Amino acid sequence: MRKNSTDKLFNANLGLMCVTNFLVYASVYMMLAVLPLALADKATAIYPAFIAGMVAVGPLHAYLADALKRKHVLLFSVAGIALTMAAASHATEAWYCWVALLQGGCFALATGAGTTISIDITPSGHRTGGNMFFALCGRIGMVTGMMLGVWAFTACPSAQLFYIAVALNGIALLLAAWVYVSFRAPIGVRLFSLDRFLLARAWLPAINVGILAFAFGMASVFLTNRSVENGIVWMLPLLLLPLITPPLVKMFVKLSHHCQRATGNMTFNLLLDIGMVGGIWTVCGTNDGNEVCKLGIGLLQLALLMFVFVTRSYYKKKRVR
């Protein structure tokens, strides 16, 4: 794909990256949503391993994006997700956690590299809008993947879910390969760094997002079970999370200093994904549905009250853009 000669927000390269982001999120969350149904109690240990993988590679991302071509980091990471999906279809119970650990790491690197590239290929005057649209596509992919997983779980053998996920990543890999990314000379980043991992000044909004996502993760298990029994229309309430994603991303961007835009985006994505996966994991570890519902509703109320009375004021005071 050739470099765009216009300075418009919606260019061909950004379009390819948004579709890639959509497909990656769809493939990963398609499996995360239905593993409790397919593996029952065996799925419980998969989720902390996935989270551990995401967190473990975070401090390495800035170095990898500097020492290697960012596009290569993206391509190898998406390929890694596809390979771990394929391996999971044949893995024994003893290997589930190791596969999930690798997949979590590949997923974090793919989302981080994708965010960085989407910023690089967007004209400077439109980058906030590009960040918001890119994140929106990923979160729509998240919910779409969950709905696809529920449909596929009821329509075909469980083993075929993994092959569907591999196919989605294969398409994402082909699309990402077409994206033109300008060469950037290395600047010498140290091996471990918080750059493109955690934005310290956004700690309060990050906690708020994590609590909100945790409640949605718990709700997703409840809605997935209902969708298997009564149709995927039960999954539609989860679309609320993609709808509120753009303004939340904008908040993290405006809290970031110069050259911290990618770090702000990564912080948002990391806390939202950890919250979602953590919420699913919590529900898998309990058999008391009533208590789970009460906890989920309580956390949702806490997140809303926290945003209105604490986070919003903090954001207005600390924003720098």
C-alpha positions in Angstrom: 0.0 0.0 0.0 1.5 3.3 -1.1 1.8 6.3 1.2 -1.3 8.5 1.2 -0.8 11.9 -0.3 -3.7 13.5 1.4 -4.0 14.8 5.0 -7.5 13.4 5.5 -8.3 11.3 8.6 -9.8 8.3 6.8 -7.1 7.1 4.4 -6.6 3.6 3.0 -3.8 2.7 5.5 -5.9 3.6 8.5 -8.8 1.7 7.1 -6.7 -1.4 6.8 -5.4 -1.0 10.3 -8.9 -0.5 11.7 -10.2 -3.7 10.0 -7.1 -5.5 11.2 -7.8 -4.4 14.8 -11.4 -5.5 14.4 -10.4 -9.0 13.3 -7.7 -9.5 16.0 -10.1 -8.5 18.8 -12.9 -10.6 17.3 -10.7 -13.7 17.1 -9.4 -13.4 20.7 -12.6 -12.6 22.4 -14.5 -15.2 20.4 -12.5 -17.8 22.3 -12.4 -16.0 25.6 -16.1 -15.8 25.7 -16.9 -19.4 25.0 -14.1 -21.2 26.7 -16.1 -21.5 29.9 -18.8 -23.3 27.9 -16.4 -25.5 26.0 -13.9 -26.4 28.7 -16.0 -26.0 31.9 -13.8 -25.9 35.0 -10.7 -26.5 32.9 -10.9 -22.9 31.6 -10.5 -21.2 35.0 -6.7 -21.2 34.9 -6.5 -19.9 31.3 -7.5 -16.4 32.2 -4.8 -15.4 34.7 -2.2 -16.9 32.4 -3.6 -14.7 29.5 -3.4 -11.6 31.8 0.1 -12.5 32.9 1.2 -12.7 29.3 -0.2 -9.3 28.5 1.5 -7.7 31.5 4.8 -9.5 31.0 5.5 -8.2 27.5 4.3 -4.6 28.2 7.7 -3.2 29.4 9.3 -4.7 26.3 7.1 -3.1 23.7 8.8 0.2 23.5 12.2 -1.5 22.9 10.8 -3.9 20.3 9.0 -1.0 18.5 12.3 0.9 18.4 14.8 -1.9 17.6 12.6 -3.6 15.0 10.2 -2.2 12.4 6.9 -1.6 14.0 5.1 -3.3 11.2 7.2 -6.4 11.7 6.2 -6.4 15.4 2.6 -6.3 14.4 2.9 -9.0 11.8 4.8 -11.4 14.0 2.4 -10.8 16.9 -0.7 -11.5 14.8 1.0 -14.6 13.5 1.7 -15.6 17.1 -1.9 -15.3 18.0 -2.9 -17.5 15.0 -0.3 -20.1 15.9 -1.4 -20.2 19.6 -5.0 -20.6 18.4 -4.0 -23.5 16.2 -1.9 -25.0 19.1 -4.8 -24.6 21.5 -7.0 -26.8 19.4 -4.6 -29.8 20.0 -3.3 -28.9 23.4 -3.8 -31.1 26.4 -5.1 -29.7 29.7 -1.5 -29.4 31.0 -0.5 -27.1 28.2 -3.6 -24.8 28.2 -2.0 -22.2 30.5 1.3 -22.0 28.6 -0.6 -21.5 25.3 -2.7 -18.8 27.0 0.4 -17.1 28.4 1.9 -16.9 24.9 -1.3 -15.8 23.4 -1.8 -13.0 25.9 1.7 -11.7 25.2 1.2 -11.8 21.4 -2.2 -10.0 21.9 -0.7 -7.2 23.9 2.2 -6.7 21.4 -0.3 -6.7 18.5 -2.6 -4.2 20.1 0.4 -2.0 21.1 2.0 -2.1 17.7 -1.3 -1.6 16.0 -2.0 1.5 18.0 1.5 2.9 17.4 1.2 2.3 13.6 -2.3 3.8 13.5 -0.8 7.0 15.0 2.1 7.0 12.6 -0.1 6.8 9.5 -2.6 9.4 10.6 -1.9 13.1 9.8 -0.9 15.0 13.0 -4.1 17.2 13.0 -6.4 14.1 13.0 -4.6 11.8 15.4 -7.0 12.1 18.2 -9.9 11.2 15.9 -7.9 8.4 14.4 -7.2 7.0 17.9 -10.9 7.1 18.8 -12.0 5.4 15.6 -9.2 2.7 15.8 -10.1 1.9 19.4 -13.9 1.8 18.5 -13.2 -0.8 15.7 -11.3 -3.0 18.1 -14.1 -2.9 20.7 -16.8 -3.6 18.2 -14.7 -6.5 17.1 -14.6 -7.6 20.7 -18.4 -7.8 21.0 -18.8 -9.2 17.5 -16.3 -11.9 18.3 -18.3 -12.8 21.4 -21.5 -13.0 19.4 -19.7 -15.1 16.7 -18.4 -17.4 19.3 -21.8 -18.0 20.8 -23.3 -18.7 17.3 -20.4 -21.0 16.3 -20.6 -22.9 19.6 -24.2 -23.8 19.0 -23.8 -24.4 15.3 -20.6 -26.4 15.0 -18.2 -28.6 17.0 -16.1 -26.8 19.6 -12.8 -27.7 17.9 -13.9 -25.7 14.8 -14.0 -22.5 16.9 -10.2 -22.5 17.0 -10.0 -22.7 13.2 -12.4 -19.9 12.7 -10.2 -17.8 15.0 -7.1 -18.8 13.1 -8.8 -17.8 9.8 -9.7 -14.3 11.2 -6.1 -13.8 12.2 -5.0 -14.9 8.8 -7.1 -12.3 7.1 -5.8 -9.7 9.6 -2.3 -10.7 8.8 -2.8 -10.2 5.0 -4.5 -6.8 5.5 -1.7 -5.6 7.9 0.9 -6.6 5.3 -0.6 -4.1 2.9 -0.2 -1.1 5.2 2.6 1.4 4.3 4.6 2.5 7.4 7.3 5.1 6.9 10.8 4.2 8.1 11.8 5.6 11.5 15.4 5.5 12.7 16.0 3.9 16.1 16.4 6.3 19.0 18.0 3.9 21.5 15.2 2.8 23.9 16.3 0.7 26.9 15.1 -2.9 27.1 12.5 -2.4 29.8 10.4 0.8 29.8 7.0 2.1 30.8 6.8 3.9 27.5 4.0 2.6 25.3 2.9 0.5 28.4 1.6 2.6 31.3 0.8 6.3 31.5 1.5 7.2 35.1 -0.5 10.4 35.2 -3.6 8.5 34.0 -3.6 6.1 36.9 -7.0 7.2 38.2 -8.9 6.9 34.9 -7.1 3.6 34.4 -8.5 2.2 37.6 -11.9 3.5 36.7 -11.8 1.8 33.3 -10.5 -1.4 34.9 -13.5 -1.5 37.3 -16.0 -0.7 34.5 -14.5 -3.4 32.3 -14.5 -5.9 35.2 -18.2 -5.4 35.6 -18.7 -5.9 31.8 -16.6 -9.0 31.9 -18.8 -10.5 34.6 -21.9 -9.5 32.6 -20.5 -11.1 29.4 -20.5 -14.6 31.0 -24.1 -14.2 32.1 -25.1 -12.8 28.7 -23.2 -15.6 26.9 -25.0 -18.3 28.8 -28.4 -16.6 28.0 -27.4 -16.2 24.4 -26.7 -19.9 24.0 -30.1 -20.7 25.3 -32.2 -17.9 23.7 -30.2 -16.4 20.8 -27.4 -13.8 20.5 -29.7 -10.9 21.0 -28.8 -11.2 24.6 -25.3 -10.0 23.8 -26.4 -6.6 22.5 -26.1 -4.8 25.9 -22.4 -5.4 25.6 -22.3 -2.9 22.7 -22.5 -0.2 25.3 -18.8 -0.6 26.0 -17.7 0.1 22.4 -20.0 3.2 22.4 -18.3 4.7 25.4 -14.8 3.8 24.1 -14.1 6.9 21.9 -14.6 9.5 24.7 -12.6 7.4 27.1 -9.7 7.1 24.6 -9.9 10.8 24.1 -9.5 11.3 27.9 -6.3 9.2 28.0 -4.9 11.0 24.9 -5.5 14.4 26.5 -3.8 13.3 29.7 -0.7 12.4 27.7 2.2 14.7 27.1 4.1 15.1 23.7 5.0 11.6 22.3 3.0 9.8 25.0 -0.1 9.4 22.9 0.6 5.7 22.2 1.3 5.2 25.9 -2.1 6.6 26.8 -3.8 4.4 24.3 -2.0 1.3 25.5 -2.9 2.1 29.1 -6.5 2.3 28.2 -6.5 -0.9 26.2 -4.5 -2.8 28.8 -6.8 -1.9 31.7 -9.9 -2.5 29.7 -8.7 -5.9 28.6 -7.4 -6.9 32.0 -10.8 -5.9 33.5 -12.8 -7.8 30.9 -10.7 -11.0 31.2 -10.6 -10.7 35.0 -14.3 -10.4 35.1 -14.8 -13.5 33.0 -12.3 -15.3 35.2 -14.1 -14.3 38.4 -17.4 -15.7 37.2 -15.8 -19.0 36.1 -14.5 -19.4 39.7 -17.9 -19.2 41.4 -21.1 -21.1 41.3 -23.2 -18.5 43.0 -25.0 -16.6 40.2 -26.9 -14.3 42.5 -23.8 -13.1 44.3 -22.1 -12.6 40.9 -25.0 -10.4 39.7 -25.0 -8.3 42.8 -21.2 -7.8 42.6 -21.4 -6.9 38.9 -24.1 -4.4 39.5 -22.3 -2.9 42.5 -19.1 -2.5 40.5 -20.9 -0.9 37.6 -22.4 1.6 40.0 -19.1 2.2 41.6 -17.4 2.9 38.2 -20.1 5.4 37.3 -20.0 7.2 40.6 -16.2 7.2 40.5 -16.2 8.8 37.1 -18.8 11.5 37.9 -17.4 12.6 41.2 -13.7 11.8 41.1 -12.2 10.8 37.7 -13.9 13.7 35.8 -12.5 16.3 38.1 -9.1 14.7 38.0 -9.1 14.7 34.2 -10.1 18.4 34.0 -7.2 19.3 36.4 -4.5 17.1 34.8 -5.3 17.3 31.1 -2.5 18.8 29.0 -4.0 18.8 25.4 
